[in-house]
């Protein structure tokens, strides 16, 4: 049995329909000013561990979407106390992160965005003069990466909205597509990948406006207000 051009076009439409639906909902849920996006933006502007941060956010979203499509969202709906625990833990973390940003804004370290000829990471501390790296330098570099990774994971997994939106809401909508639910999930995952990598690597073009310590103080002040506001908003009665 041979397929006509109309049959091929119809099959393409049937495949793309749930994918585009997932792509649209995924973007609508992720494109917002939030703690995670602000952190990705700041790391992108600093050009510090950008690939790692984008990958963690995108892979975390993909895992959460897969959990939602697999039906874990219904489990979360049946165990509301679990979301409450995440809500209070997330609020404490956001307020703490916001206070650290407020301290940077109040007592700046003189940080500016300095781009080397190799377009490497932006940093306020000078690079080692010699080619070698002693033990202290290696430990400091690893600690910085570990701090970024742990912060990124906390901002992602301690956010209760990610379970309500990504796992429960997106998972519920995906399951309305029946056998095509994983095509819907693929579209939503593609939205996350495009957004986080675009935000992380596109943020470097803001560097021209962040070449002074005053600009970084303003950025940290904005981050502090948003983070503390989000944290307080998580525990206030709605």
Secondary structure as the mmCIF struct_conf table of DSSP 4:
data_model
#
loop_
_struct_conf.conf_type_id
_struct_conf.id
_struct_conf.beg_label_comp_id
_struct_conf.beg_label_asym_id
_struct_conf.beg_label_seq_id
_struct_conf.end_label_comp_id
_struct_conf.end_label_asym_id
_struct_conf.end_label_seq_id
HELX_LH_PP_P HELX_LH_PP_P1 UNK A 2 UNK A 4
HELX_RH_AL_P HELX_RH_AL_P1 UNK A 5 UNK A 30
BEND BEND1 UNK A 31 UNK A 32
HELX_RH_AL_P HELX_RH_AL_P2 UNK A 35 UNK A 46
TURN_TY1_P TURN_TY1_P1 UNK A 47 UNK A 47
BEND BEND2 UNK A 48 UNK A 49
HELX_RH_AL_P HELX_RH_AL_P3 UNK A 50 UNK A 69
TURN_TY1_P TURN_TY1_P2 UNK A 70 UNK A 71
HELX_RH_AL_P HELX_RH_AL_P4 UNK A 72 UNK A 78
HELX_RH_AL_P HELX_RH_AL_P5 UNK A 80 UNK A 106
BEND BEND3 UNK A 107 UNK A 107
TURN_TY1_P TURN_TY1_P3 UNK A 117 UNK A 118
BEND BEND4 UNK A 124 UNK A 125
HELX_LH_PP_P HELX_LH_PP_P2 UNK A 126 UNK A 128
BEND BEND5 UNK A 129 UNK A 131
HELX_RH_AL_P HELX_RH_AL_P6 UNK A 135 UNK A 157
TURN_TY1_P TURN_TY1_P4 UNK A 158 UNK A 158
HELX_RH_AL_P HELX_RH_AL_P7 UNK A 160 UNK A 161
HELX_RH_PI_P HELX_RH_PI_P1 UNK A 162 UNK A 169
HELX_RH_AL_P HELX_RH_AL_P8 UNK A 170 UNK A 175
TURN_TY1_P TURN_TY1_P5 UNK A 176 UNK A 177
HELX_RH_3T_P HELX_RH_3T_P1 UNK A 178 UNK A 180
HELX_RH_AL_P HELX_RH_AL_P9 UNK A 181 UNK A 202
HELX_RH_3T_P HELX_RH_3T_P2 UNK A 203 UNK A 209
BEND BEND6 UNK A 212 UNK A 212
HELX_RH_AL_P HELX_RH_AL_P10 UNK A 213 UNK A 235
BEND BEND7 UNK A 236 UNK A 236
#
